[in-house]
Each structure stands twice: as structure tokens, then as C-alpha cells.
Amino acid sequence: MEKFLLLIREDIKKEGETSEEDFHAGIQAMTRWVEELAESGNYLSGEPLQTVGRYVGKDFILSDGPFIEAKEVISGYVFIQAENINQAASIAQSCPEVTSGNIIIEVRPIIEMEDE
């Protein structure tokens, strides 16, 4: 099996528009989805992320994020294993928050490094 990182992206403007009830319903739906991934053997790990952070470069650290020009934030990640990228994409598409249109998920294959 190959490993994939699912980056959960949310529209930063929608974040403040979600009711508390809808927010909790989304959390419950995501929890059930992750539990199903664990039962199927695809889930490896994952966590939600705060929307604030730091952008670091060679000569700078920016700490006032999320940034005004950003439309989306990475609000979490799920680390999975799947047979191939098509299966990983299908897993991502089965996420209830994707099917409801609340988030999009970017599927990125992990490069397995050989031990030297």
C-alpha cells in the first residue's frame, strides 16, 4: 500500500458563517468518517489544525496569519494508506464534509525514502 496525505482546505470566509450546531454536526460526521477509515485499515493518523500560524523563510518569519490574501486555510490533515492515488482520491471524496461542499481535500502522495 502507498501512503497519502489528505490536506483539508476550508474557505476562510465560511469559517465565521457556520452555526455552532452545523459546526458540531460537521465534527461528528468527520469523526464517523475517520472511524470508518480506521476500521477499513486505511487510516494512519490525522489532526485538526488551528488557523493561525507562522510563515518562515530564509530571512523572515511572518506571524500575523491567517493572511488577508489567503482564500483558504489548511484546517487539518489525514494520513492514509491506499492501493493507489485513485483509491486515495475516492477515500477523500467520501468525506462527508466534501460531499456537503464545506471543504475540499488535496490528495498528495508520500515519497517513501529508502533507508541507506
N, CA, C and O of each residue as an XYZ file, in Angstrom:
464
protein
N       0.844     -1.185      0.000
C       0.000      0.000      0.000
C       0.889      1.248      0.000
O       1.973      1.268      0.583
N       0.396      2.273     -0.667
C       1.086      3.562     -0.702
C       0.493      4.479      0.368
O      -0.631      4.277      0.826
N       1.270      5.486      0.753
C       0.809      6.437      1.765
C       0.480      7.776      1.108
O       1.120      8.190      0.142
N      -0.545      8.443      1.664
C      -1.021      9.713      1.126
C      -1.355     10.666      2.268
O      -1.807     10.253      3.336
N      -1.124     11.940      2.016
C      -1.524     12.978      2.952
C      -2.736     13.688      2.360
O      -2.683     14.196      1.240
N      -3.814     13.719      3.110
C      -5.014     14.436      2.703
C      -5.009     15.772      3.438
O      -5.153     15.819      4.659
N      -4.844     16.849      2.690
C      -4.837     18.194      3.266
C      -6.246     18.767      3.188
O      -6.804     18.925      2.102
N      -6.802     19.069      4.324
C      -8.167     19.578      4.397
C      -8.118     21.097      4.257
O      -7.506     21.793      5.067
N      -8.773     21.593      3.216
C      -8.779     23.033      2.929
C     -10.188     23.583      3.110
O     -11.172     23.008      2.645
N     -10.249     24.721      3.806
C     -11.535     25.381      4.056
C     -11.484     26.819      3.590
O     -10.442     27.471      3.661
N     -12.600     27.304      3.118
C     -12.739     28.716      2.767
C     -12.717     29.520      4.064
O     -13.566     29.334      4.936
N     -11.752     30.401      4.179
C     -11.573     31.157      5.424
C     -12.779     32.041      5.732
O     -13.057     32.315      6.900
N     -13.491     32.487      4.716
C     -14.657     33.349      4.932
C     -15.845     32.564      5.483
O     -16.668     33.120      6.211
N     -15.943     31.277      5.143
C     -17.054     30.460      5.630
C     -16.903     30.111      7.105
O     -17.876     29.779      7.783
N     -15.660     30.193      7.593
C     -15.395     29.786      8.973
C     -16.295     30.509      9.973
O     -16.832     29.874     10.881
N     -16.468     31.808      9.827
C     -17.294     32.575     10.751
C     -18.781     32.496     10.468
O     -19.589     32.941     11.284
N     -19.160     31.936      9.321
C     -20.566     31.874      8.927
C     -21.264     30.599      9.383
O     -22.488     30.504      9.303
N     -20.507     29.627      9.856
C     -21.075     28.339     10.248
C     -21.681     28.443     11.641
O     -21.040     28.932     12.571
N     -22.917     27.981     11.779
C     -23.555     27.987     13.099
C     -22.866     26.958     13.994
O     -22.228     26.023     13.511
N     -23.006     27.148     15.290
C     -22.399     26.210     16.241
C     -22.972     24.808     16.041
O     -22.248     23.816     16.139
N     -24.258     24.731     15.762
C     -24.917     23.440     15.532
C     -24.333     22.740     14.297
O     -24.027     21.549     14.341
N     -24.183     23.482     13.205
C     -23.604     22.902     11.989
C     -22.143     22.523     12.198
O     -21.679     21.508     11.677
N     -21.418     23.342     12.962
C     -20.016     23.047     13.262
C     -19.901     21.704     13.983
O     -19.093     20.859     13.598
N     -20.711     21.507     15.030
C     -20.659     20.256     15.794
C     -21.132     19.065     14.965
O     -20.598     17.964     15.102
N     -22.119     19.274     14.115
C     -22.572     18.197     13.222
C     -21.450     17.802     12.266
O     -21.262     16.618     11.985
N     -20.704     18.783     11.766
C     -19.569     18.504     10.890
C     -18.480     17.726     11.601
O     -17.897     16.805     11.028
N     -18.201     18.088     12.845
C     -17.196     17.373     13.645
C     -17.627     15.922     13.847
O     -16.813     15.009     13.706
N     -18.891     15.707     14.172
C     -19.392     14.343     14.367
C     -19.301     13.534     13.077
O     -18.921     12.363     13.107
N     -19.643     14.143     11.952
C     -19.571     13.444     10.664
C     -18.126     13.089     10.325
O     -17.850     11.989      9.847
N     -17.205     14.019     10.572
C     -15.783     13.745     10.310
C     -15.271     12.632     11.217
O     -14.495     11.782     10.779
N     -15.699     12.632     12.479
C     -15.279     11.594     13.424
C     -15.741     10.225     12.946
O     -14.968      9.267     12.971
N     -16.989     10.125     12.513
C     -17.503      8.843     11.997
C     -16.722      8.409     10.760
O     -16.405      7.229     10.616
N     -16.408      9.347      9.865
C     -15.649      9.043      8.646
C     -14.267      8.504      8.999
O     -13.821      7.512      8.422
N     -13.590      9.151      9.938
C     -12.257      8.696     10.358
C     -12.352      7.314     11.007
O     -11.492      6.465     10.771
N     -13.372      7.080     11.810
C     -13.564      5.758     12.417
C     -13.745      4.688     11.345
O     -13.207      3.589     11.472
N     -14.495      4.999     10.293
C     -14.672      4.054      9.181
C     -13.348      3.794      8.466
O     -13.064      2.661      8.077
N     -12.537      4.840      8.292
C     -11.218      4.655      7.671
C     -10.331      3.770      8.535
O      -9.582      2.942      8.016
N     -10.412      3.941      9.846
C      -9.626      3.106     10.757
C     -10.075      1.648     10.669
O      -9.245      0.740     10.638
N     -11.386      1.427     10.630
C     -11.914      0.061     10.528
C     -11.496     -0.613      9.230
O     -11.269     -1.823      9.207
N     -11.391      0.153      8.152
C     -11.013     -0.417      6.853
C      -9.503     -0.599      6.715
O      -9.038     -1.203      5.748
N      -8.728     -0.074      7.684
C      -7.276     -0.202      7.630
C      -6.586      0.879      6.817
O      -5.379      0.798      6.588
N      -7.325      1.888      6.375
C      -6.734      2.962      5.575
C      -6.174      4.105      6.421
O      -5.236      4.779      5.999
N      -6.730      4.327      7.594
C      -6.341      5.466      8.428
C      -5.014      5.201      9.124
O      -4.810      4.134      9.702
N      -4.109      6.182      9.067
C      -2.843      6.102      9.790
C      -2.785      7.129     10.918
O      -2.408      6.792     12.040
N      -3.152      8.369     10.636
C      -3.202      9.410     11.665
C      -3.872     10.650     11.089
O      -4.192     10.701      9.901
N      -4.077     11.631     11.928
C      -4.648     12.889     11.471
C      -4.963     13.788     12.638
O      -5.134     13.326     13.766
N      -5.039     15.076     12.363
C      -5.340     16.063     13.398
C      -5.949     17.303     12.753
O      -5.648     17.615     11.601
N      -6.805     18.013     13.492
C      -7.229     19.339     13.032
C      -6.101     20.331     13.314
O      -5.248     20.083     14.166
N      -6.101     21.444     12.601
C      -5.086     22.480     12.784
C      -5.756     23.809     13.108
O      -6.862     24.085     12.643
N      -5.086     24.624     13.901
C      -5.567     25.978     14.143
C      -5.345     26.802     12.880
O      -4.489     26.469     12.060
N      -6.109     27.869     12.726
C      -5.974     28.693     11.519
C      -4.839     29.697     11.621
O      -4.449     30.281     10.609
N      -4.301     29.913     12.805
C      -3.172     30.835     12.959
C      -1.869     30.062     12.848
O      -1.828     28.858     13.103
N      -0.807     30.757     12.467
C       0.477     30.088     12.353
C       1.570     31.061     11.965
O       1.405     32.274     12.089
N       2.668     30.539     11.504
C       3.821     31.327     11.082
C       4.240     30.885      9.691
O       4.228     29.695      9.379
N       4.611     31.849      8.857
C       5.236     31.581      7.566
C       6.708     31.899      7.750
O       7.052     33.012      8.147
N       7.578     30.948      7.471
C       9.001     31.106      7.729
C       9.773     30.990      6.429
O       9.566     30.053      5.657
N      10.662     31.941      6.185
C      11.566     31.917      5.041
C      12.984     32.145      5.523
O      13.229     32.265      6.723
N      13.907     32.204      4.593
C      15.320     32.375      4.942
C      15.547     33.608      5.806
O      16.273     33.553      6.799
N      14.935     34.705      5.432
C      15.197     35.966      6.118
C      13.977     36.551      6.821
O      13.968     37.735      7.155
N      12.957     35.745      7.049
C      11.768     36.321      7.674
C      10.950     35.269      8.400
O      11.021     34.073      8.115
N      10.173     35.764      9.348
C       9.112     34.992      9.985
C       7.904     35.919     10.031
O       7.946     36.979     10.654
N       6.843     35.513      9.373
C       5.597     36.278      9.405
C       4.657     35.597     10.385
O       4.461     34.383     10.323
N       4.081     36.370     11.284
C       3.274     35.745     12.326
C       1.856     36.291     12.426
O       1.156     36.018     13.401
N       1.430     37.052     11.436
C       0.094     37.624     11.541
C      -0.955     36.860     10.751
O      -1.979     37.432     10.377
N      -0.722     35.572     10.487
C      -1.674     34.766      9.735
C      -2.902     34.449     10.563
O      -2.841     34.608     11.782
N      -4.020     34.008      9.988
C      -4.135     33.786      8.555
C      -4.061     35.102      7.785
O      -4.452     36.157      8.284
N      -3.561     35.013      6.585
C      -3.239     36.195      5.816
C      -4.433     36.657      4.998
O      -5.175     35.839      4.453
N      -4.617     37.962      4.913
C      -5.766     38.578      4.247
C      -5.938     38.058      2.827
O      -7.059     37.795      2.391
N      -4.818     37.906      2.097
C      -4.914     37.486      0.703
C      -5.265     36.004      0.549
O      -5.602     35.553     -0.546
N      -5.186     35.263      1.628
C      -5.497     33.836      1.559
C      -7.012     33.648      1.485
O      -7.763     34.263      2.242
N      -7.449     32.793      0.565
C      -8.866     32.450      0.477
C      -9.159     31.193      1.277
O     -10.263     31.010      1.790
N      -8.161     30.332      1.376
C      -8.335     29.052      2.052
C      -7.296     28.899      3.147
O      -6.222     29.499      3.105
N      -7.645     28.083      4.123
C      -6.685     27.675      5.141
C      -6.653     26.157      5.165
O      -7.644     25.497      4.856
N      -5.513     25.618      5.533
C      -5.420     24.180      5.776
C      -5.885     23.985      7.208
O      -5.212     24.401      8.151
N      -7.034     23.351      7.365
C      -7.640     23.225      8.691
C      -7.392     21.866      9.332
O      -7.840     21.610     10.450
N      -6.683     21.000      8.627
C      -6.367     19.696      9.190
C      -5.740     18.799      8.151
O      -5.599     19.164      6.983
N      -5.368     17.616      8.602
C      -4.802     16.629      7.687
C      -5.223     15.237      8.129
O      -5.522     15.003      9.300
N      -5.240     14.327      7.179
C      -5.460     12.913      7.453
C      -4.394     12.161      6.675
O      -4.230     12.366      5.473
N      -3.678     11.299      7.361
C      -2.622     10.487      6.772
C      -3.209      9.097      6.558
O      -3.619      8.438      7.514
N      -3.250      8.647      5.293
C      -3.887      7.364      4.981
C      -2.952      6.476      4.171
O      -1.905      6.909      3.691
N      -3.364      5.232      4.037
C      -2.727      4.333      3.077
C      -3.810      3.813      2.140
O      -4.947      3.569      2.543
N      -3.419      3.650      0.876
C      -4.361      3.194     -0.148
C      -3.578      2.458     -1.226
O      -2.352      2.549     -1.286
N      -4.290      1.730     -2.072
C      -3.641      0.971     -3.147
C      -2.968      1.888     -4.161
O      -1.900      1.565     -4.681
N      -3.595      3.035     -4.443
C      -3.048      3.973     -5.426
C      -3.724      5.328     -5.227
O      -4.598      5.482     -4.374
N      -3.302      6.302     -6.029
C      -3.851      7.656     -5.863
C      -5.342      7.717     -6.199
O      -6.067      8.543     -5.643
N      -5.801      6.860     -7.094
C      -7.232      6.846     -7.417
C      -8.060      6.409     -6.216
O      -9.106      6.992     -5.931
N      -7.589      5.378     -5.510
C      -8.304      4.950     -4.310
C      -8.220      6.029     -3.232
O      -9.198      6.285     -2.529
N      -7.056      6.660     -3.101
C      -6.904      7.737     -2.113
C      -7.866      8.885     -2.423
O      -8.474      9.448     -1.513
N      -8.005      9.233     -3.705
C      -8.932     10.297     -4.101
C     -10.379      9.892     -3.814
O     -11.182     10.725     -3.394
N     -10.712      8.630     -4.037
C     -12.066      8.153     -3.724
C     -12.340      8.222     -2.229
O     -13.438      8.581     -1.805
N     -11.332      7.875     -1.436
C     -11.472      7.977      0.019
C     -11.724      9.430      0.403
O     -12.616      9.722      1.200
N     -10.936     10.341     -0.164
C     -11.112     11.766      0.134
C     -12.502     12.237     -0.271
O     -13.142     12.997      0.456
N     -12.963     11.792     -1.419
C     -14.269     12.220     -1.919
C     -15.415     11.675     -1.064
O     -16.513     12.232     -1.067
N     -15.159     10.586     -0.333
C     -16.198     10.023      0.532
C     -16.362     10.790      1.839
O     -17.281     10.507      2.607
N     -15.498     11.742      2.098
C     -15.587     12.544      3.322
C     -16.908     13.311      3.326
O     -17.222     13.989      2.348
N     -17.682     13.220      4.400
C     -18.983     13.891      4.421
C     -18.901     15.410      4.296
O     -19.829     16.032      3.780
N     -17.824     16.009      4.751
C     -17.686     17.458      4.622
C     -17.337     17.852      3.189
O     -17.590     18.985      2.781
N     -16.755     16.920      2.419
C     -16.535     17.155      0.985
C     -17.866     17.049      0.253
O     -18.207     17.912     -0.555
N     -18.615     15.989      0.538
C     -19.886     15.786     -0.162
C     -20.894     16.889      0.154
O     -21.785     17.161     -0.651
N     -20.761     17.527      1.319
C     -21.666     18.630      1.652
C     -21.176     19.970      1.101
O     -21.878     20.977      1.193
N     -19.967     19.979      0.528
C     -19.432     21.198     -0.063
C     -18.758     22.137      0.921
O     -18.442     23.274      0.572
N     -18.534     21.678      2.151
C     -17.932     22.543      3.169
C     -16.414     22.648      3.066
O     -15.837     23.657      3.470
N     -15.766     21.622      2.531
C     -14.306     21.611      2.419
C     -13.911     21.005      1.083
O     -14.727     20.397      0.390
N     -12.648     21.184      0.737
C     -12.052     20.395     -0.338
C     -10.835     19.702      0.263
O     -10.256     20.176      1.240
N     -10.460     18.593     -0.322
C      -9.296     17.849      0.159
C      -8.301     17.704     -0.977
O      -8.642     17.272     -2.078
N      -7.072     18.072     -0.685
C      -5.965     17.883     -1.621
C      -5.291     16.559     -1.271
O      -4.920     16.340     -0.117
N      -5.131     15.683     -2.248
C      -4.522     14.367     -2.038
C      -3.086     14.416     -2.535
O      -2.846     14.691     -3.711
N      -2.130     14.154     -1.652
C      -0.714     14.208     -2.010
C      -0.041     12.889     -1.669
O      -0.085     12.455     -0.518
N       0.592     12.231     -2.670
C       1.337     11.002     -2.392
C       2.580     11.310     -1.558
O       3.207     12.357     -1.717
N       2.917     10.397     -0.685
C       4.133     10.498      0.125
C       5.266      9.820     -0.635
O       5.090      8.729     -1.177
N       6.422     10.464     -0.672
C       7.608      9.852     -1.272
C       8.268      9.004     -0.195
O       8.726      9.522      0.823
N       8.310      7.717     -0.424
C       8.954      6.812      0.532
C      10.460      6.909      0.358
O      10.979      6.675     -0.734
N      11.157      7.249      1.423
C      12.608      7.365      1.382
C      13.226      6.013      1.743
O      12.813      5.354      2.697
N      14.205      5.630      0.968
C      14.917      4.378      1.228
C      15.866      4.569      2.404
O      16.496      5.619      2.532
N      15.970      3.560      3.263
C      16.995      3.594      4.310
C      18.342      3.361      3.666
O      18.490      2.493      2.806
N      19.330      4.145      4.087
C      20.663      4.000      3.486
C      21.485      2.992      4.226
O      22.633      2.742      3.859
